Amino acid sequence: MEKLINIKSVAEAQKLFGTYDGNLSSIEKEFKVKLSLRNNFLKLKGSSHNISKAAETIEYILNTLRSRDYRMDDADLRYFIKDPKHSRSKSLFSLKNSEFSHSSASREKQAGPRTPGQREYVEAIRKFDIVFGIGPAGTGKTYLAMACAVEALKNQNVRRIILTRPAIEAGESLGFLPGDMYEKISPYLRPLYDALYDMMEAERIEKYLETGIIEVAPLAYMRGRTLNEAFIILDEAQNATAEQMKMFLTRLGFDSKAVITGDITQSDLPDGKPLGLLKAQKILKDVEGIKLVNLTGADVVRHELVQKVIEAYARAENSM
């Protein structure tokens, strides 16, 4: 069986096909159809059932591309293909309305939610003063929190950004690392730095670090402080004890916002030590003004194998 879909322009075809026709290859593999471009028509060849599913997805993608000047990337395409019904209710067009635009000296960087779960997370950060983002690797917990922090600083909603995390690693102590406190903790905050440098010029980051507009510190250094007019990100919170978590949550001052991110399946705490993140989930789930967002494998936006790895580990743990 064959079916033809009209392609309105060369530019539209380029957006749909992707780099080196990579999007077409993904669609062919997923729906088991053969695609080819003939003049202004995309020809689909395969079984009736497969063509119907592929055509529905392609036409929906085209309608989204036509509704806005938007270029689809690999993560967006996987979302369309893997969860087409969900895509129709919360399309990438609506997701992109939650984007941030951060410019650096060399480029304009677009950052924003790619899945409904990520959009719920971003909207929660904008609305609530304390937000927990809990989920597996690759779901954008840290990256999107940093994007929100930079947005808040640029809009002058806060005066500073504070980045912190528990200073714990398997088999290594901060005390044995060379350098001062800043040099000791910096390697542990690398994911936060990576996101920050994506969204701001390096010179400005260095200036902000020198003046305290951006501050990095191990979680233990938060004790006794009251943090006013600040956007605070606690990363790797699965490594915080129950006592540390309570201490951190009670640091929040006036006009401040805190985002706590973590993956409860990847704790480095010693065996038998209760996870502060897990306890906080149970204690605070019904507290007004606090939002808990649980991201899942469906929200992973890294290499598609990352999602498969997460799902495989989840199945293995459930069978134990």
C-alpha positions, 0 to 999 in steps of 0.5 A: 500500500502507498500514501502521499503526504503534501510537503509545502516547501523545501524549508518544510521538508528540511525541518521534517527530514532533519540532518542527513534525513535522520528524522525520516530514518527514525520514522521508517524504523519505528513504523516499519514503512519506506519513505521517499520524496517525490516532487512535493509529496512524501510517499509512504510505502508499507502495510495499511496499518503501519502507513496509517500510524506513520501518516498520522504522526507525520501529519501532526508533526507537519501541522506543528511545524507550520503553526510556528517557525520551529525546528525539531530536534532528535528529542522532540521527534522521539517524543512524537513517535513514542507517545503520539496520543500524549503529544496531541493533548500537550503538543511540542508547540505548547511546550515551547511556550515555556521556553527560556531564551538565554543569550551569550557572546557567541550564540542564543541558547534556547532551553525549555521543557521537552515533555509534559513532565518537564513542563509541569516541573518548570511551571511548578518552579515559577509558581511555588517557592519550594519545589522538589524535582525527583527522577532518573538521570537525563530528565532535565532536573538540574538543567531546567532548575538552572534555566529558571534560576538564570531567568529569575536573576535576569528578571530581577526577581532575586538578587543572587543564585546559590548552588549547593549539594551534599559533599559526599562521594563513594570512597573520597572525602573533600578534606583530602582534596587540594585547594580552598573550599571553593576549589574543593566543592567545584568539581562536585557542582560540575553539572550545575556549572555546565548548565550555567555556562550554556545560559550565560557568558563566561565573563559574567559568570566569573564576575558574579562568582567574585561578587557573590551574585552566584555562590557555590557551597557544600550543603553543610555550609548552609547551617545557620544562614537565612537566605533572602532574595535568593534562588537556591538549588540543592542538587543531588539531594538523594545524598542529603540525610534527613537532618541535612534536608530539614536544615536546608529547607528551614534556610529559606528567607523572604522573596526566595525560592528553592529547588531540590533535585535528586534521584532516589535510586542513586544515593551514595549515603552509607547503608542504613542511613535514611534518605532525607529526600525520601523522608521529605517526600512523605512529610511534605507531600500535603504541605501547601506552597510546596510542590513535588514533581516526579519525573520518569523515564518518559521525560528523559531527553538524552540519548535514547539508550539512556531511557532504555537503561533506566527502564531495564534497571527499573524492571530488574529492581521490581523483580527482586 
